[in-house]
Amino acid sequence: MATAKEELTQLIQKQPDNSSPEEIVRELAFYVMVQRGLADSDARRTLSNEEMGRRIRSGNLPCAEVVG
């Protein structure tokens, strides 16, 4: 298994040569968010569509919810 540094280095190297720093950072942030989402899914830290719909309708949406 590759280290985080190795994974991110590979991701940067896959970017076009003319990528701006902002584009590269956006890709890195997206990658990290996807990895977190996959880890949450693997750990069963998810909500059903129905539960999310109830939370949206009730206005019960915290700005950030820390799951640990």
MARFI-532974 format. One line per 3 residues: number of its first residue (from 1); their letters; for each residue x, y, z of N, C-alpha, C. Coordinates in nm, 2 decimals. Example, Ala and Ser with C-alpha at 12.3 -4.5 7.8 and 13.67 -1.06 7.14 Angstrom:
1> as> 1.32 -0.57 0.78 1.23 -0.45 0.78 1.32 -0.33 0.78 ~ 1.28 -0.22 0.71 1.37 -0.11 0.71 1.29 0.00 0.79
END
This chain:
1> mat> 0.08 -0.12 0.00 0.00 0.00 0.00 0.09 0.12 0.00 ~ 0.06 0.22 -0.09 0.13 0.34 -0.10 0.11 0.43 0.02 ~ 0.20 0.51 0.05 0.18 0.61 0.16 0.10 0.73 0.10
4> ake> 0.05 0.81 0.20 -0.03 0.92 0.15 0.05 1.02 0.06 ~ 0.18 1.03 0.10 0.27 1.12 0.02 0.28 1.06 -0.12 ~ 0.30 0.93 -0.13 0.32 0.87 -0.26 0.19 0.88 -0.34
7> elt> 0.07 0.86 -0.28 -0.05 0.87 -0.35 -0.07 1.01 -0.41 ~ -0.05 1.11 -0.32 -0.07 1.25 -0.36 0.03 1.29 -0.47 ~ 0.16 1.24 -0.46 0.26 1.27 -0.56 0.22 1.22 -0.69
10> qli> 0.16 1.10 -0.69 0.11 1.04 -0.82 0.00 1.12 -0.88 ~ -0.09 1.16 -0.79 -0.20 1.24 -0.84 -0.15 1.37 -0.90 ~ -0.06 1.44 -0.84 0.00 1.56 -0.89 0.07 1.53 -1.03
13> qkq> 0.14 1.43 -1.03 0.21 1.39 -1.16 0.12 1.37 -1.27 ~ 0.00 1.32 -1.25 -0.10 1.30 -1.35 -0.17 1.42 -1.40 ~ -0.15 1.53 -1.33 -0.21 1.66 -1.38 -0.14 1.71 -1.50
16> pdn> -0.21 1.78 -1.59 -0.15 1.84 -1.71 -0.04 1.94 -1.67 ~ 0.06 1.95 -1.75 0.18 2.04 -1.72 0.14 2.18 -1.70 ~ 0.03 2.22 -1.77 -0.01 2.36 -1.76 -0.11 2.39 -1.65
19> ssp> -0.13 2.29 -1.56 -0.23 2.31 -1.45 -0.18 2.42 -1.36 ~ -0.28 2.50 -1.31 -0.24 2.61 -1.22 -0.23 2.55 -1.08 ~ -0.17 2.62 -0.99 -0.16 2.57 -0.85 -0.30 2.55 -0.79
22> eei> -0.39 2.64 -0.82 -0.53 2.63 -0.77 -0.60 2.50 -0.82 ~ -0.58 2.47 -0.95 -0.63 2.34 -1.01 -0.58 2.22 -0.94 ~ -0.45 2.22 -0.91 -0.38 2.11 -0.85 -0.44 2.09 -0.70
25> vre> -0.45 2.20 -0.63 -0.50 2.20 -0.49 -0.64 2.15 -0.49 ~ -0.72 2.19 -0.59 -0.86 2.15 -0.60 -0.87 2.00 -0.62 ~ -0.78 1.95 -0.71 -0.78 1.80 -0.73 -0.74 1.72 -0.61
28> laf> -0.64 1.78 -0.54 -0.59 1.71 -0.41 -0.71 1.71 -0.31 ~ -0.78 1.83 -0.29 -0.88 1.84 -0.20 -1.00 1.74 -0.23 ~ -1.03 1.73 -0.36 -1.13 1.64 -0.41 -1.10 1.49 -0.37
31> yvm> -0.97 1.46 -0.40 -0.92 1.32 -0.37 -0.94 1.29 -0.23 ~ -0.90 1.39 -0.14 -0.90 1.36 0.00 -1.05 1.35 0.05 ~ -1.14 1.43 -0.01 -1.28 1.42 0.03 -1.34 1.29 -0.01
34> vqr> -1.30 1.24 -0.13 -1.35 1.11 -0.17 -1.30 1.00 -0.08 ~ -1.17 1.00 -0.05 -1.11 0.90 0.04 -1.18 0.90 0.18 ~ -1.21 1.02 0.23 -1.28 1.03 0.36 -1.42 0.97 0.34
37> gla> -1.49 1.00 0.23 -1.62 0.94 0.21 -1.62 0.79 0.20 ~ -1.52 0.74 0.13 -1.51 0.59 0.12 -1.48 0.53 0.26 ~ -1.40 0.59 0.34 -1.37 0.54 0.47 -1.50 0.55 0.56
40> dsd> -1.57 0.65 0.55 -1.70 0.66 0.62 -1.80 0.55 0.58 ~ -1.80 0.53 0.45 -1.89 0.43 0.40 -1.85 0.29 0.45 ~ -1.72 0.26 0.44 -1.67 0.13 0.49 -1.70 0.11 0.64
43> arr> -1.69 0.22 0.72 -1.72 0.22 0.86 -1.87 0.23 0.90 ~ -1.95 0.23 0.79 -2.10 0.24 0.81 -2.14 0.37 0.87 ~ -2.06 0.48 0.85 -2.10 0.61 0.90 -2.17 0.69 0.79
46> tls> -2.29 0.64 0.75 -2.36 0.69 0.64 -2.51 0.72 0.69 ~ -2.58 0.79 0.61 -2.72 0.82 0.63 -2.80 0.77 0.51 ~ -2.91 0.72 0.53 -3.00 0.68 0.41 -3.05 0.80 0.35
49> nee> -3.10 0.79 0.22 -3.16 0.90 0.15 -3.28 0.95 0.23 ~ -3.36 0.86 0.29 -3.47 0.90 0.36 -3.44 0.98 0.48 ~ -3.34 0.94 0.56 -3.29 1.01 0.68 -3.24 1.15 0.64
52> mgr> -3.17 1.16 0.53 -3.12 1.29 0.49 -3.23 1.38 0.44 ~ -3.33 1.32 0.38 -3.45 1.40 0.34 -3.52 1.45 0.46 ~ -3.54 1.37 0.57 -3.60 1.42 0.69 -3.52 1.53 0.75
55> rir> -3.39 1.52 0.75 -3.30 1.62 0.81 -3.31 1.75 0.73 ~ -3.32 1.74 0.60 -3.33 1.86 0.52 -3.47 1.93 0.54 ~ -3.57 1.85 0.54 -3.71 1.91 0.57 -3.72 1.97 0.71
58> sgn> -3.65 1.91 0.81 -3.67 1.96 0.94 -3.57 2.08 0.97 ~ -3.47 2.10 0.88 -3.37 2.20 0.90 -3.27 2.16 1.00 ~ -3.26 2.03 1.03 -3.16 1.98 1.12 -3.03 1.94 1.05
61> lpc> -2.96 2.04 1.00 -2.84 2.02 0.93 -2.73 2.09 0.99 ~ -2.65 2.03 1.07 -2.53 2.11 1.13 -2.44 2.14 1.02 ~ -2.36 2.25 1.04 -2.26 2.30 0.94 -2.16 2.19 0.92
64> aev> -2.11 2.13 1.03 -2.01 2.03 1.02 -2.04 1.93 1.13 ~ -2.04 1.80 1.09 -2.07 1.70 1.19 -1.94 1.61 1.20 ~ -1.89 1.61 1.32 -1.77 1.53 1.34 -1.81 1.39 1.38
67> vg> -1.77 1.29 1.30 -1.80 1.15 1.33 -1.67 1.09 1.37 ~ -1.66 1.02 1.48 -1.53 0.96 1.52 -1.56 0.84 1.59
END
